[in-house]
Amino acid sequence: MDSNTTENTRQEIQSAQHETRPEANLEIPQRQRPSVLESNGYHIQDTIGKGAFSIVKKAFSKSHNRVVAIKIVSKLKATKDVLNKFLPREIELVRGLRHANLIRFYECIETTMRFYIVMQCAENGSLLQLIRKEKMLPEVRAKLFFNQLLNAVEYIHRKGVVHRDIKCENIVFDEKFDLKLIDFGFARGNMQPISAGGKMKPVLSKTFCGSHAYASPEILKSIPYIPQLSDIWAVGIVLYTMVIGRLPFSNEENISTLLKQVSAGPKFPSDRCISEECKDVIVKILRPAQTRISIEEMRRLPWCSGKESGYDDTGNKKTLEKKIKLDRTSNHSSENGSEITDINDNSGYNPLSTSAIVYNRKKAVPN
């Protein structure tokens, strides 16, 4: 075979190799099955939160004609306690709660692999994000949010429900900036006081859960506690954080150090202009359980009732000079305080997240 024949043969082979068959260019449409959420009328949008075993997506709901938040919990990643105890309890509780200051639950879809928990979307993020942005809130605004939080906590307590994980991360705002309490992952129902010997006896809790910085002294001591009083303690931590811009006690895991700070009581830094009425509320909340103020008693305090709060209805400081003089003569400092940026918030806005710390030094037994 001469060289010309060899070259022609080689070119023909190369041409054949590069030739595309007519049917190879035809795109055969793949008919995809709709996802579980799509088949239920949800159009998925952005991711707005992530957890260890869950992800929170924003979605548009055709049936509700609004944007909702959907928490997707993986059954493969979640622990047995979460799947068998905390998550079913959470879903059962939120189904029966309906209040203007609680995030609204719509439905739960369960498959072999996942839970899809559909709830109201909080367009304006969390209180933690707001404080980080604004450093601290003026009293008039803090008072509004505080009273809304009290409304939510008072309501769930009347229903026999305790939250056990109240913190700035679990407080969010809707499109009108109305406060919503979220995340009932460590909540417990049927906690109304029971009648015993002609007296009402509180039901004690033995699950030591939540975040260290918001934990009451009785929880830190790992003794059975009245969960309603611990919820109130956490509400006081939230109030302090709103008006001061930092946590009153450190967020470290050294329980003995934290207990010393808690026993000493909250300190009010001299560079914050806080009314004496507001300080009075905080001090009466952040005290031992035996003398801790109740929500009903809180309502009668001047700062909560709106009487002589130090601010007028528009938020102007009407006694600014007086308060500054008081603060400058105070010996209190913020050396034990923890900046709000120290709060463990690696998930952003994560509604209904089952993400608190169970920190009983022994094995925590849910109760």
C-alpha positions in Angstrom: 0.0 0.0 0.0 1.5 3.3 -1.1 1.8 6.3 1.1 -1.1 8.2 -0.5 -3.4 5.3 0.1 -2.3 5.1 3.7 -2.9 8.8 4.3 -6.3 8.6 2.7 -7.3 5.7 4.9 -6.1 7.5 8.0 -8.1 10.6 7.1 -11.3 8.5 6.5 -10.9 6.9 10.0 -10.5 10.3 11.7 -13.5 11.6 9.9 -15.6 8.7 10.9 -14.5 9.1 14.5 -15.6 12.7 14.6 -18.8 12.2 12.8 -21.9 12.6 15.0 -24.8 10.4 14.4 -28.0 12.3 13.8 -29.8 10.7 16.7 -26.9 11.8 19.1 -28.0 15.5 18.7 -31.5 14.8 19.6 -32.2 15.8 23.3 -34.6 13.3 24.7 -36.6 15.1 27.5 -36.2 13.5 30.9 -39.5 13.6 32.7 -38.6 14.3 36.3 -40.9 13.4 39.1 -41.9 16.4 41.2 -40.3 16.6 44.6 -42.3 16.0 47.8 -42.5 19.8 48.4 -43.4 20.6 44.8 -46.2 18.0 44.8 -47.6 19.7 47.9 -47.6 23.1 46.3 -44.4 24.6 47.6 -41.9 26.4 45.3 -38.5 26.3 47.0 -36.4 29.5 47.1 -33.4 30.4 49.2 -31.7 28.6 52.1 -32.1 30.8 55.2 -30.6 28.5 57.9 -28.6 25.4 58.5 -28.1 23.1 61.5 -26.3 19.9 62.3 -29.0 17.7 60.8 -31.4 20.1 59.2 -31.7 22.9 56.7 -34.3 25.7 56.5 -35.6 26.8 53.2 -37.8 29.7 52.1 -40.6 28.7 49.8 -43.8 30.1 48.3 -46.9 28.2 49.2 -49.7 28.0 46.7 -52.3 26.9 49.2 -51.4 29.7 51.7 -50.6 32.2 49.0 -47.5 33.4 50.9 -43.9 32.8 51.5 -43.2 30.3 54.3 -40.2 28.7 56.0 -39.7 25.0 55.7 -37.4 23.2 58.1 -36.1 19.9 56.5 -34.9 17.4 59.1 -32.8 14.5 57.9 -33.7 11.2 59.6 -30.3 9.9 58.7 -28.4 12.7 60.5 -30.7 13.4 63.5 -30.1 11.5 66.7 -32.5 8.9 68.1 -33.5 11.3 70.9 -34.4 14.0 68.4 -36.4 11.6 66.1 -38.1 9.6 68.8 -38.7 12.2 71.5 -37.9 15.9 71.0 -39.1 16.3 67.4 -42.5 14.5 67.8 -43.1 16.4 71.0 -42.2 19.7 69.3 -44.6 19.1 66.4 -47.4 18.0 68.8 -47.0 21.1 70.9 -46.8 23.7 68.1 -49.9 22.3 66.5 -51.9 23.2 69.5 -50.5 26.7 70.1 -51.9 29.8 68.4 -50.8 33.3 69.5 -49.8 36.5 67.8 -46.4 36.4 69.3 -45.6 32.7 68.4 -44.4 31.7 65.0 -47.3 30.0 63.2 -47.2 26.3 62.4 -48.8 25.2 59.1 -48.1 21.5 58.6 -45.6 18.7 58.9 -44.9 16.3 56.0 -43.1 13.1 56.9 -41.4 10.7 54.4 -39.1 7.7 54.9 -36.1 10.0 54.8 -37.1 13.4 56.1 -39.5 15.6 58.1 -40.7 18.8 56.4 -42.0 21.3 59.0 -43.8 24.2 57.4 -44.2 27.4 59.3 -44.6 31.2 59.0 -41.6 33.0 57.6 -40.0 35.7 59.7 -38.9 38.2 57.1 -37.0 40.5 59.4 -34.7 37.9 61.0 -33.8 37.4 64.6 -33.4 39.6 67.6 -29.8 38.5 67.8 -29.2 39.8 64.3 -31.0 43.1 65.1 -28.8 43.6 68.2 -25.6 42.9 66.3 -26.7 45.4 63.7 -27.8 48.2 66.1 -25.4 47.4 69.0 -28.3 47.9 71.5 -31.9 48.9 71.4 -33.5 52.1 72.9 -35.7 51.4 75.9 -38.9 52.3 74.2 -38.2 49.7 71.5 -36.9 47.1 74.0 -40.0 47.6 76.1 -42.3 46.9 73.1 -40.4 43.7 72.3 -40.2 42.7 76.0 -44.0 43.0 76.5 -44.6 41.0 73.3 -42.2 38.3 74.6 -44.1 38.3 78.0 -47.3 37.8 76.1 -46.0 34.7 74.3 -44.5 33.2 77.5 -47.5 33.9 79.6 -49.7 32.3 76.9 -47.7 29.0 76.7 -47.4 28.8 80.5 -51.2 29.0 80.8 -51.4 26.2 78.2 -49.1 24.1 80.4 -46.2 24.4 78.0 -42.7 25.5 79.0 -40.2 26.6 76.4 -36.8 25.9 78.1 -34.7 27.5 75.3 -35.7 31.2 75.3 -32.8 33.2 73.8 -32.2 36.0 71.3 -31.6 33.5 68.5 -35.1 32.1 69.1 -36.9 35.4 68.8 -37.7 36.6 65.3 -39.7 39.3 63.6 -42.4 39.2 60.9 -42.9 41.7 58.1 -44.5 44.2 60.5 -41.7 43.7 63.0 -44.0 41.9 65.5 -42.0 39.6 67.7 -42.4 35.8 67.3 -41.1 33.2 69.7 -39.8 30.1 67.9 -38.0 26.8 68.4 -40.0 24.4 70.7 -37.4 21.7 70.3 -36.9 21.4 74.1 -40.4 22.5 75.1 -42.6 20.3 77.3 -46.3 20.1 77.7 -48.6 19.1 80.6 -46.5 21.1 83.0 -49.3 22.8 84.9 -49.0 22.7 88.7 -50.9 19.7 90.2 -53.1 19.5 93.3 -51.4 17.7 96.2 -52.7 17.7 99.7 -55.0 20.7 99.1 -52.1 22.7 97.6 -50.9 23.3 94.1 -47.5 21.7 93.6 -45.3 22.6 90.6 -44.1 19.9 88.2 -40.3 19.9 88.2 -38.1 19.4 85.2 -34.9 17.3 85.1 -33.7 18.1 81.6 -30.8 20.6 81.8 -31.0 22.0 78.4 -30.6 25.4 76.6 -27.7 27.8 76.3 -25.4 28.4 79.2 -25.6 32.2 79.1 -29.4 32.0 79.4 -29.6 29.2 82.0 -31.0 29.9 85.4 -28.8 29.1 88.5 -31.0 26.1 89.4 -30.3 24.6 86.0 -26.6 25.3 86.3 -26.6 23.5 89.6 -28.2 20.5 87.9 -31.0 20.3 90.4 -34.7 19.6 89.6 -36.2 23.0 88.8 -39.5 24.8 88.1 -39.3 25.3 84.3 -41.7 28.3 84.3 -39.3 30.2 86.6 -36.4 29.3 84.3 -38.2 30.6 81.3 -38.7 33.9 83.2 -35.0 34.0 84.0 -34.2 33.7 80.3 -36.6 36.5 79.5 -34.6 38.7 81.9 -31.4 37.8 80.1 -33.0 38.8 76.8 -34.1 42.1 78.3 -30.6 42.9 79.6 -29.1 42.0 76.2 -31.5 44.2 74.3 -30.8 47.4 76.4 -27.1 46.8 77.1 -26.0 45.1 73.9 -24.2 42.2 75.5 -25.0 39.2 77.7 -25.0 39.8 81.5 -23.1 36.6 82.1 -20.4 34.9 80.1 -21.2 32.2 77.6 -18.4 29.9 78.6 -18.9 26.3 79.6 -17.1 26.6 83.0 -20.1 26.1 85.2 -18.4 27.1 88.4 -17.2 30.4 86.9 -20.7 31.1 85.5 -22.4 30.3 88.8 -20.1 32.9 90.6 -21.2 35.5 88.0 -24.8 34.7 88.3 -24.7 34.7 92.1 -23.2 38.2 92.0 -26.1 39.5 89.9 -26.1 41.6 86.8 -23.8 44.6 86.4 -24.8 47.7 84.5 -22.0 49.4 82.6 -21.6 53.1 83.1 -21.4 53.7 79.4 -25.1 52.6 78.9 -27.9 55.0 79.7 -30.5 52.8 81.3 -33.5 54.0 83.4 -33.7 52.9 87.0 -37.2 51.5 86.2 -35.7 49.2 83.6 -32.8 48.1 85.9 -35.4 47.3 88.5 -37.2 44.8 86.2 -33.9 43.1 85.3 -32.7 42.8 88.9 -36.1 41.4 90.1 -35.9 38.7 87.4 -32.3 37.7 87.7 -32.4 36.6 91.3 -32.8 33.1 93.0 -35.9 31.2 92.1 -37.4 31.6 95.6 -37.6 35.4 95.1 -37.8 35.7 91.3 -40.6 37.9 90.1 -43.6 36.4 88.3 -45.0 37.6 85.0 -48.1 38.9 86.8 -45.9 40.9 89.2 -43.8 42.2 86.3 -46.9 43.6 84.6 -47.4 45.9 87.6 -43.9 47.4 87.6 -43.7 51.0 86.3 -41.4 50.2 83.4 -43.6 47.4 82.1 -46.9 49.2 82.6 -45.6 52.3 80.9 -45.7 54.6 83.9 -42.7 56.9 84.4 -40.4 54.8 82.1 -38.0 57.6 81.5 -39.1 57.8 77.8 -42.1 59.5 76.2 -44.3 57.8 73.6 -42.1 58.8 70.7 -39.0 57.3 72.3 -37.4 60.6 73.4 -35.4 60.5 76.6 -37.2 62.9 78.9 -34.9 62.3 81.9 -31.6 61.9 80.1 -29.5 64.2 82.3 -30.8 62.6 85.5 -30.1 59.1 84.3 -26.6 60.0 83.1 -25.7 61.4 86.5 -27.0 58.3 88.2 -25.0 56.0 85.9 -21.8 58.0 86.3 -22.0 57.7 90.1 -22.6 54.0 89.8 -19.8 51.6 90.7 -21.1 48.9 88.5 -19.0 47.6 85.7 -19.3 45.2 82.8 -16.3 43.1 83.5 -18.4 40.0 83.8 -20.5 40.7 80.8 -20.1 38.9 77.5 -20.4 40.7 74.2 -23.4 39.8 72.1 -21.1 38.6 69.4 -20.0 35.8 71.7 -23.4 34.1 71.5 -23.1 30.8 69.7 -25.0 31.5 66.5 -23.5 29.5 63.7 -26.8 28.9 62.0 -28.2 32.4 61.4 -32.0 32.5 61.4 -33.0 28.9 62.1 -36.7 28.7 63.0 -37.9 25.7 64.9 -34.3 24.5 65.2 -33.7 21.6 67.6 -30.3 23.1 68.5 -29.9 23.7 72.2 -27.2 22.3 74.4 -28.1 19.5 76.8 -25.4 20.0 79.4 -26.3 17.9 82.4 -23.0 16.6 83.6 -24.6 13.2 83.8 -26.8 11.7 81.0 -29.7 14.1 80.6 -33.0 12.4 81.0 -35.8 14.3 79.2 -38.6 15.2 81.5 
